[in-house]
Amino acid sequence: MWLELQIFGFRALWSPYFLLFVLGLALTYYLITGPYRHKFGGKGEARPSGKQQAFVYSGLVLLYAVKGSPIDLLTHITLTAHMIQMAIYLLIFPIFTIKGIPAWLWEKAVCRPLIEPAMRFLSKPLISLLLFNTLFSFYHLPVIFDFAKSSQMAHSTFSVVLLIAAFVVWWPMLSPMKEFNRMQPLGKIFYIFTNSVLITPACVLLIFADAPVYAAYTRDGAWIQALALCVPADVLQGLPGSISGPEFFSPMTILEDQQLGGIVMKFMQEITYGVVLMTVIADWFKKENSGVDPLPANAYEELQND
C-alpha cells in the first residue's frame, strides 16, 4: 500500500503546513507555561511537571499523526483508517491535553464571561454525554458523512465541533478545576459505562451492515471528491485511469473495510475507557486508604506484648 500512496505526492502524505501549525502549538505551550508564564497570569506558578509536558507533547504528536501524516490521507481511502483517526482525535488527544495544561492556565481560558457559563451548562454529566455521543452518531449517518467528505468547509466544521464536544465530555471527569470536577468515583464509573454504551450504535451500524453505506468510499465521483480534501487538484487530475476506487490501495473489500472500521472504533474506545476507569478506581482506592488512621509507631510492639 505504501508504494501505491506515493503517487499522491509529499504534500498530501505529510501535510507540511499542518506540521508547522502543530509545532506552533508546541512552541506556544512552552512559552506560555515556561519563560513567559508571568505575562499570562502564571506569576508565582511553577512550570508544568514533566508528566504534564509529556501529556501535551505526546498529544500533539498524535494530533499530527492522525491529521497530518499519511494516516490522514488513508482516512479518505479506508474507513478503518478514519476510525483510528476518530478514536485518537476524539478520545485520546483531549485527555492528554486536559491532563497536560496546568490548572491556572485552564482557569484563564475558561473563566471568561461567555465561556464559563457555557462550560457550566454543557459539562453537566447528562448534557455532555448526550452532546458528544449524539454528534458522533449524527456525523456517521451516511448522508451527513458523505456531505462532510464533499466540502472542505463542512469537513473542517464537523472536525472542530466534534473536538469541542470531545473536550466537553471529558471535562466533568478530568478537569483540573475543582468546581467542574465534582463527580464522586461511583458517578465517574457510571459515566464511563454510559459513554461506552451510547457510542455503540454508530459502531454497530458499520459492523453489521450487509452492504457499503458510505458513497465516499464506493462511488468514483464521491471518492475523488473526498480525496480532494487533502490531495492537490493537479495531482488528482494526473491519477492513472486504472485507479477505479479505494479498493486499489487495500487488500480488503469495501464491505470488509467498513466492518473492520466499526470493530476498530469500538475496540479502541473500550481500551481508552478501560484505562480511564482503572485510573478512577486506583485514585478512589488510594483516597480511601489515605483516610484510614495509621497505627501508632509502637502499636506493633504493644500487640506483641499482649
Legacy VTK file of the C-alpha trace (Angstrom):
# vtk DataFile Version 3.0
C-alpha trace
ASCII
DATASET POLYDATA
POINTS 306 float
0.000 0.000 0.000
2.817 2.426 0.889
4.287 2.361 -2.614
0.887 2.999 -4.180
0.336 6.017 -1.924
3.467 7.721 -3.267
1.518 8.823 -6.334
-0.248 11.447 -4.192
2.979 13.332 -3.503
4.768 14.723 -0.450
2.256 17.469 0.351
-0.710 15.078 0.527
1.252 12.491 2.518
2.906 14.734 5.112
0.872 17.992 5.244
3.824 20.334 5.893
1.563 23.304 6.700
-0.268 21.342 9.367
3.101 20.253 10.768
4.053 23.918 11.146
0.735 24.547 12.880
1.350 21.725 15.388
4.912 22.899 16.012
3.474 26.373 16.625
1.115 24.928 19.240
4.021 23.166 20.947
6.089 26.370 20.990
3.117 28.373 22.308
2.613 25.887 25.153
6.308 26.027 26.026
6.405 29.833 26.092
3.110 30.424 27.928
3.794 27.815 30.625
7.539 28.461 30.745
9.574 31.656 30.398
6.576 33.950 29.751
4.055 32.438 32.166
4.152 35.549 34.392
2.673 37.542 31.470
-0.299 35.167 31.157
-1.396 35.036 34.777
1.041 32.378 35.898
3.151 34.590 38.112
4.327 32.560 41.070
3.190 29.319 39.433
5.654 26.509 38.827
6.374 25.178 35.373
4.259 22.188 34.325
5.598 18.914 35.670
7.450 16.528 33.403
4.323 14.362 33.304
2.164 17.284 32.198
4.622 18.248 29.474
4.765 14.640 28.300
0.968 14.583 28.017
0.837 17.753 25.912
3.734 16.983 23.599
2.601 13.363 23.147
-0.883 14.622 22.363
0.483 16.979 19.704
2.497 14.152 18.155
-0.688 12.072 17.986
-2.589 15.040 16.548
-0.107 15.386 13.717
-0.025 11.604 13.217
-3.770 11.386 12.572
-4.344 14.768 10.947
-1.134 15.447 9.056
0.719 12.190 8.369
-0.233 9.577 5.721
-2.907 8.322 8.146
-4.962 11.396 7.241
-4.716 10.554 3.553
-5.711 6.971 4.319
-8.870 8.191 6.072
-10.157 9.188 2.628
-9.339 5.731 1.272
-10.327 3.308 4.035
-12.923 3.614 6.764
-10.643 1.678 9.127
-8.078 4.495 8.986
-10.879 7.013 9.542
-11.988 5.226 12.715
-8.411 5.054 14.017
-8.222 8.787 13.402
-11.509 9.416 15.212
-10.502 7.325 18.227
-7.208 9.174 18.717
-8.540 12.615 17.769
-11.700 12.500 19.903
-10.786 10.191 22.776
-7.034 10.266 23.440
-5.952 13.743 22.301
-8.479 15.611 24.529
-7.467 13.526 27.566
-3.781 14.281 27.040
-4.473 17.994 26.552
-6.674 18.353 29.638
-4.156 16.462 31.761
-1.179 18.399 30.410
-2.300 22.013 30.656
-1.849 23.406 34.196
-4.912 24.418 36.227
-4.024 28.134 36.314
-3.981 28.290 32.521
-7.300 26.457 32.248
-8.771 28.973 34.683
-7.561 31.841 32.485
-9.125 30.212 29.423
-12.421 29.052 30.939
-13.249 31.766 33.480
-14.477 34.305 30.940
-17.891 35.977 30.575
-19.282 33.739 27.823
-17.130 30.621 28.118
-17.630 29.871 31.822
-21.482 29.762 31.833
-21.424 27.738 28.615
-18.991 25.230 30.128
-21.017 25.007 33.342
-24.100 24.103 31.314
-22.503 21.832 28.707
-20.328 19.946 31.201
-23.288 18.748 33.249
-22.830 14.964 33.009
-26.094 14.138 31.246
-25.777 17.008 28.785
-22.117 16.323 27.973
-22.827 12.622 27.396
-25.747 13.304 25.082
-23.949 16.124 23.263
-20.853 14.143 22.338
-22.478 10.824 21.518
-25.346 12.392 19.572
-22.932 14.461 17.473
-20.648 11.454 16.903
-23.535 9.223 15.796
-25.089 12.044 13.743
-21.790 12.636 11.939
-21.568 8.973 10.936
-25.019 8.853 9.383
-24.345 8.152 5.674
-25.980 11.318 4.358
-24.098 13.558 6.822
-20.789 11.715 6.467
-20.848 11.876 2.681
-21.732 15.571 2.814
-18.815 16.253 5.182
-16.483 14.451 2.790
-17.666 16.565 -0.126
-16.791 20.014 1.213
-13.679 21.402 2.893
-15.783 23.850 4.900
-18.183 21.150 6.092
-15.350 18.752 6.886
-13.439 21.343 8.918
-16.582 22.496 10.731
-17.548 18.969 11.757
-13.971 18.248 12.888
-13.852 21.327 15.129
-17.357 20.824 16.571
-16.666 17.166 17.365
-13.365 18.065 19.021
-15.065 20.679 21.221
-17.715 18.113 22.192
-14.935 15.625 22.988
-13.303 18.100 25.379
-16.698 18.771 26.959
-17.423 15.077 27.544
-14.110 14.551 29.355
-14.258 17.816 31.312
-16.545 16.662 34.189
-14.185 13.755 34.888
-10.718 15.158 34.251
-10.950 18.918 34.754
-8.129 20.273 36.944
-10.592 22.949 38.116
-12.315 21.595 41.226
-15.550 23.493 40.611
-16.080 21.433 37.434
-14.729 18.095 38.687
-17.253 17.250 41.399
-18.388 13.755 40.460
-17.835 11.055 43.043
-15.925 7.896 41.997
-19.114 5.835 41.599
-20.572 8.596 39.447
-17.457 8.599 37.256
-17.651 4.831 36.843
-21.302 5.074 35.766
-20.397 7.999 33.490
-17.724 5.959 31.689
-20.053 2.957 31.346
-22.850 5.110 29.916
-20.452 6.760 27.484
-19.363 3.334 26.293
-22.955 2.260 25.702
-24.040 5.428 23.895
-21.249 5.283 21.326
-22.060 1.671 20.411
-24.887 2.283 17.861
-22.551 4.121 15.470
-20.152 1.150 15.564
-22.931 -1.451 15.235
-24.240 0.318 12.115
-20.925 -0.401 10.407
-20.154 -3.840 11.818
-23.468 -5.472 10.881
-24.351 -3.641 7.653
-24.588 -6.101 4.758
-23.562 -3.503 2.145
-21.299 -0.440 1.972
-23.101 2.540 3.488
-20.851 5.466 2.505
-20.691 6.801 -1.043
-17.368 8.481 -0.158
-15.718 5.046 -0.189
-17.631 3.490 -3.066
-18.635 5.795 -5.925
-15.832 7.166 -8.082
-17.093 10.738 -8.081
-17.681 10.871 -4.319
-14.352 9.166 -3.610
-12.381 11.623 -5.734
-14.270 14.498 -4.122
-13.297 13.189 -0.689
-9.666 12.858 -1.752
-9.726 16.486 -2.870
-9.872 17.461 0.814
-6.190 16.603 1.220
-4.771 15.988 -2.270
-3.877 18.926 -4.556
-6.113 19.256 -7.625
-3.258 18.864 -10.121
-2.261 15.553 -8.504
-5.830 14.251 -8.678
-6.078 15.172 -12.348
-2.908 13.223 -13.058
-4.054 9.981 -11.409
-3.884 6.942 -13.703
-7.192 5.825 -15.165
-6.588 2.317 -13.816
-7.347 3.542 -10.254
-11.058 2.846 -10.014
-11.516 3.436 -6.291
-10.279 2.779 -2.732
-10.014 -0.971 -3.331
-6.906 -0.300 -5.451
-4.988 0.564 -2.272
-6.319 -2.137 0.067
-6.420 -5.945 0.068
-9.872 -5.778 1.704
-13.191 -5.302 0.005
-15.080 -2.106 0.803
-17.533 -4.044 2.974
-14.735 -5.781 4.913
-13.025 -2.451 5.474
-16.283 -0.964 6.730
-16.836 -3.816 9.195
-13.239 -3.647 10.409
-13.597 0.106 10.879
-16.562 -0.398 13.211
-14.695 -3.067 15.180
-11.541 -0.934 15.474
-13.508 2.065 16.739
-15.311 0.010 19.368
-12.103 -1.759 20.413
-10.073 1.462 20.771
-12.935 3.148 22.601
-13.172 0.274 25.079
-9.412 0.339 25.705
-9.442 4.119 26.298
-12.440 3.997 28.617
-10.956 0.969 30.372
-7.709 2.815 31.128
-9.631 5.845 32.426
-11.837 3.540 34.511
-8.818 1.846 36.086
-7.350 5.271 36.871
-10.581 6.334 38.592
-10.679 3.120 40.657
-6.991 3.410 41.575
-7.435 7.037 42.693
-10.532 6.064 44.670
-8.685 3.214 46.377
-5.739 5.492 47.187
-8.048 8.156 48.613
-9.906 5.639 50.754
-6.665 4.210 52.118
-5.261 7.644 52.881
-8.300 8.313 55.057
-7.543 5.408 57.391
-5.791 6.470 60.585
-2.330 4.897 60.707
-1.305 2.771 63.667
0.924 4.452 66.259
4.632 3.824 65.844
4.719 1.475 68.850
1.459 -0.319 68.062
3.202 -3.407 66.717
5.269 -3.814 69.910
2.187 -3.392 72.116
0.310 -6.056 70.170
3.245 -8.443 70.594
3.411 -7.783 74.353
-0.277 -8.546 74.679
LINES 1 307
306 0 1 2 3 4 5 6 7 8 9 10 11 12 13 14 15 16 17 18 19 20 21 22 23 24 25 26 27 28 29 30 31 32 33 34 35 36 37 38 39 40 41 42 43 44 45 46 47 48 49 50 51 52 53 54 55 56 57 58 59 60 61 62 63 64 65 66 67 68 69 70 71 72 73 74 75 76 77 78 79 80 81 82 83 84 85 86 87 88 89 90 91 92 93 94 95 96 97 98 99 100 101 102 103 104 105 106 107 108 109 110 111 112 113 114 115 116 117 118 119 120 121 122 123 124 125 126 127 128 129 130 131 132 133 134 135 136 137 138 139 140 141 142 143 144 145 146 147 148 149 150 151 152 153 154 155 156 157 158 159 160 161 162 163 164 165 166 167 168 169 170 171 172 173 174 175 176 177 178 179 180 181 182 183 184 185 186 187 188 189 190 191 192 193 194 195 196 197 198 199 200 201 202 203 204 205 206 207 208 209 210 211 212 213 214 215 216 217 218 219 220 221 222 223 224 225 226 227 228 229 230 231 232 233 234 235 236 237 238 239 240 241 242 243 244 245 246 247 248 249 250 251 252 253 254 255 256 257 258 259 260 261 262 263 264 265 266 267 268 269 270 271 272 273 274 275 276 277 278 279 280 281 282 283 284 285 286 287 288 289 290 291 292 293 294 295 296 297 298 299 300 301 302 303 304 305
